[in-house]
């Protein structure tokens, strides 16, 4: 701290750095006014090799409250080369805080800066700030963020807010395995599953049905299940019947959570599923090497058909 620095600023900065009173220190620093900005800037730019980030994030909050957005922009634009992963985690936390603080600054310079920063994974604050602009230009970065476990919920929230304009990008993300269909990566599967989950919440355009119909037979059971659920909700009759047949096939999957989702989907769309289910129960083989899977599938389907009687009985009881 400079010897010329007012003592009240020194005391406020010292409190801001405290493990016990740090949050109160933010209030003290803000009370000092803009004379505290140079000390806060020094604190923000100082490297913290231990990975501790809390004090620097408080400095970000104080700078934002004092309107020193230029300092936050300068910090985010700075080149940094950090080899130590612990230090990088702390630095990322400060970058996220600074990005979130700039979300209220609707300047083109800030938007383009956030787009550049979004090329790195796991910067949740950057994704959130980028989404706050609600610009179609941000959609590729938001779609890419669906691949990252940390950033996905934030990216999903931003894409929901974009609403209808995001449908085409989400459909393209859902049908595009990377690097190829034969060698799809886990991150690509996460992106496609997330995109389909978001599409399931939206009204689907008619020209999307053929692409979704192909996804019904995707090699990934979760993706196929999501595609079936969407078609059952808004697809044409032939597509709905195909979706039901595929869901019945998928009931042989070992994932009990997925089987639960399939059962819920069939119950929710029983009007479309009833005849296909009845045909399966009538014609399914009771013996053979897959007999155990058939019996398990039949048990689920009988519960689905019985759900109508159960619902009717409950409604009659209320009457």
Beta strands, then each sheet from edge to edge (+ up, - down):
end
